[in-house]
């Protein structure tokens, strides 16, 4: 497997950036997810790594070897597409074995490798069938088997679960993660689904507007977003973000609320803001309902999510999402008091939209 390094790589279509200059290192054996909304540049980045798309500027290396201008066939990669890309006139066995046949490997060796990967993905019974007779989930298993049957330098996956229904996505997500752990394969995975990214990635690359917004572990991008975009994009719902005014250890918030910040935050904000505007961010699970809580809001609505209830509290014209116990019930317009877990509260500069560190 390979360490992949992108050095000041960008892509221009005319005068417009599809990907702005980026530096990124994907370590040997790492599972890296490129995450972002449609049109953010994540698929273009993946295609440049694969060689299916040429770079405009910059350099791409695999284990220190410059592959920037090499043909995809010379990069030793396996690519899994969203829409399977299986040969309909071939059996599943023939589809899976095709990369090995192209390398003129011995028939016995091909049979052994196909049998091994089919057993790994539990598709032995499908080998004699043609793709058209299979369900979407089984077709994607066959496509994965074709990618896994050889040992490439890297696996590249472009929204491989996007065409599947929810049930298949859940099972295939676990399947891909298990296979990655077993094989220790360098994997670059593109998705717009943050649940997939959080569940599968060792490292998440959050992109927006052709630019990398943050690179970090799932926990880092969730609890320590680098800017307001990441804070809003990661999480379902995203991070609560309230505009406020900081002065002498307290932040005035919507709905006539006053938040007393921790000593650590007081030092941080004193240096960064002094006295002035700040955005306060916190996750729904950071809200703790308490009768004597320092903040208050009225119940706007509530949703039962099975294992928990999501409360939506109105603070003036802002809505705060709070995650609570599943049997919790509060009538609309009920006034509730709450505190925030101070260690999980984050602050952002409203002008630059960047996190105040």
N, C-alpha and C positions, 0 to 999 in steps of 0.2 A: 504494500500500500504506500501511498505517496503523501508528502507534505506539499500542499498547493499554496503558492504565494502570488498575490496580485499586487503589482507595484505601479501606482498611479495609472491604473487602467481606466479608460473611459470609452464611451461610444457616442458619436455624433451622427444624427440623421439631418443632413443639411447643416443648419446652424443651431439646431435644437439638441440638447443633451438627452439621450435615452438613459445614460449612466454617467454621472459626474465623476471626476477623478477619485478613485478609491484605492486604499491600501487594505489588504485583507490577507491574513494567514490562516489556513485551514490545516491543522496539525495532523500528522499521521494517525489514523484510526479514529479521528474525531467525527462526530455527527453534527454538521452545521446546517442550520435552517435559515434560508433567506426568506424573510417574512415582510409582507407589506400589502397595501391595497393594489388593485389593478392599475397597471401603467406606471408603477413605481420604479421599474428597472430590474426587478429580481430575475425574471426569466431571461432577459438580455444578458445579465451577468452570468447566469448558468450557461447560456449558449456560447459566450465568449470563452469560458473555461473549457467547454467541450470542443471548441473549434468550429462549431456550426455557424458562429457569427464572428466576423473579424473585429479586432479592436481598432479604435482610431488612434489612441496613444497608449503608452505604457507597455508593461511586460508581464507575462504569466510564466511561472516556472513550476515544474513538478520535480521535487527533490533536487532543486538547484539547477535543473536542466531547462533551458529556455525553450518553451513549446509555443510561443506566441503565434508563430506563423506556420506551425505544423498542421497537417490535415488531421481531422478527427481520428482516422484509422491509425495514425502514428502516435496518438496520445495514450493509448492503453486505458480506455475508459469504457464503462457500460452505462447506457442511457435508458432510463425508464420514462416513457411519455404518459401523458394523462389519458390518451385514448388507445392504449395498449399496443398499437402498431404491430399486430400479429399478421402473419401470412395466412390468409383464409383458405388457400388451396392446400396447405400443409397440415399434417396432424400436429398435435401438441408436442409429441416427441420430436418431430422434424423441426418445429419452431425452436424448441429449447436447444437442440443440438446444432442448429445452424451456425453459430459463432465458432464451434469446434470444427465443424466440417470445413468452414472457410479457411481454417488454419491447417487443414489436412492431418488432423490428429487420427491415430489408429481407431478403427471401429470399436474394438474392445474397450479402449480408454474412454471413448465417447459414451458408450453404453453405461460404463461404470459411473461417470460423472453425472449423466442425466438421471440415472437411478438414484444417486446420492442426493441431488438437489430436489428431485421429485418427492423423495421420502421426507426431506427437511420441510417442504411446504405442503406435505400431505395431499399430493395430486397424482399419486401412482395410478389411480383408476381412470385418470383423464388422458393418459399419454396417447391412446389410440384414437381419441376423438379429435374433431376439428373445432377450431375456436368458435365458429358460428353456433354451435350447439351448446355452448357453455354460458353460465350466468356471468354478469359483469365481474363479480368477485373472483370467480375461477379464472376468467380471462386475465385479470390482473395478477393472479398467482403465477400463471404461465409466463406472463411478461417478466415478472420478477425472477422466475426460474431461469429464463433465457439470459438475464443480466448476471445472475449469480453463478451460472455454470462454469464460467471462466473466472480467473482471479485477476481482475483489472487493477490498475493503479488507484482508481476511484470509481465510485458509483455516483451518478448524477441522476436526480429524480425531479421531474417537472410536474408538480401537482398530481402524483400518481393515483391519488384517491378521490380526485375531484369529480369523477364520473360515477362514483358509487353512492348508493343510498347510505343513510346514517348507520344502519346496523353493520353493513359490510365495512364502512370506514373505521368503526371502532375496532373490529376484529383484525383488519388489515394493518391498522396503526400498531397494534400490539405485535403483530407478525413481523413487520419491518423492524421494529425496535429490537425484538428478540434476535432476529437474524443479524442485525448490526453488532449486537453484543457478542454473539457466538463467533462471528467472523472477524471482528475488530477492523471492519472496513472503513476507509476514509469515504465519507458520504456527504454530498451536498444536496440538499432537499429544498425545493421551492414550494411555498404555499402562501395563501392569503388567510388561512385558518389558524388563528392564534392558539386554539386548543391543541391542534396537531403540533405546533411549534413547541408549546410548553411541555407537552407530554413526551416528545421524542428527542429534543435537541440536547446536545452537550453545550452548544453555543448558538445563540440567536443573533442574526444580523437583521436589525429592523431598518427597512428602507421606506422612503417617501420622497416623491417629487425628484426621482433619479439620484437620490443622495442617501448615503448611509447615515442614519440618525443615532444608532447606538449598537454596539457589539458587546454582548455579555451573556452570562448564564441565564436560564429562564428566571431564576430568583432575582438576579440583578436587574433585568429589564422590568420585572414585575414590581419589586419593592423600591428600586432606585432608578426610576426612569431619568434619562438625561435631559429630556425636554418635555414640553406640554403635549407634543404629538404622541410620543411614546406612552406617556401617562394615560392619554385618552384611548389610544389604539389597543393597548394591552389590557386585558381583563374584560369580563362580561358581567355587569357593566364595567366601563373603564373607571379610572381613578376619579374620585370626587375632587373637583377643583373649584375653590371659592376665592374670589378676589377680596382682598382685605387691606387694611392700613395698619402698618406696624409702628408702634411707639412704646419705648420703655418696657419691653418685656411682654406686651400684649398685642394681639391682632384684633382689630375691629372687623367683624364679619357680617354678612347679610342677616336680616331678621333681628337686628339689635343684639347680636351675640358678641361676646368678648372672650377670646381664647388666650389664656395664659400659657406661654411657651416654656419649655424646659430651659435649664441653665445653659445647656449645650447649644440649643437653638438661639437663645438670647445672645450669646457670644457671636454665633454665626451671622445672625441678622444684623447685629450691631455693626459688624464690619462691612457686610454686603449692602445693607439698605440704610442703616442709620435710622432715619425716620422717613417712611414712605410706603409706596404701594408694594404689595407682595401677593403672590398666589399661593394658597395653602392647599396641599394635596394629601389625600388619605384614601385608603381602600375601604370598601364596604365592611370588611371584617375588622377594621380598626375602630369601628364605632361600638361603644359599650353603653347600653341603656342603663341609666342610674337615676334614681329619684332625686338625688342631689347633684346631678351632673351640671357642669358649668355652661353647657350649650343647650339650646332648646329649639324644637321645630314641631310643626303640626303634621299629622299623618295625611299624606296626599293620596297614597294607595299602598297596597301590599300584594305580593305574588307568592304563592306557595310553589317552591321548586322541588318538592319531594322531601329531600333531606334537610332543607332549611327554608326559612321565609325571608324574602327580600322586601324590606320596608323602604318606602320612598317618602322622605320627610321634606316638608317645605320650609325653607329658611328665607323669608322674604320672597323674592322672585326666583331663587335658586332651589334646585332639588338635590337632596343628599340621599344616596343609596346606603342602606345599612343592612348587613346580614345578621339575622337572628335565629333563634331556636324555632324549629318547624311548627310547633304547636302555638306559637305566639300569635295572638289576635288583638288588634287595636282598631277601633272604629275610626272612620275618616274624620279628620279635623281634630282628633285627640292631640293634646299638647304633650309631648314627651321630652324628657331631659336626657342628655347623654354626655359622655366624655370621649376623648380620643386617646388611643394608645400612643403616648408621646414618642416612643421609639420608632413608630411607623409613620409619623407625620413628615411630609416633605414640603420644601418651599421652592418657589420658582420666581424668576424675574419676569414680570409681565411685559417688559419691553423686548428683551432678547428671547423670551420663552424658555430659557435654559434653567436647569436645576441649579439652585444655590448650594454649593458644596462647602 
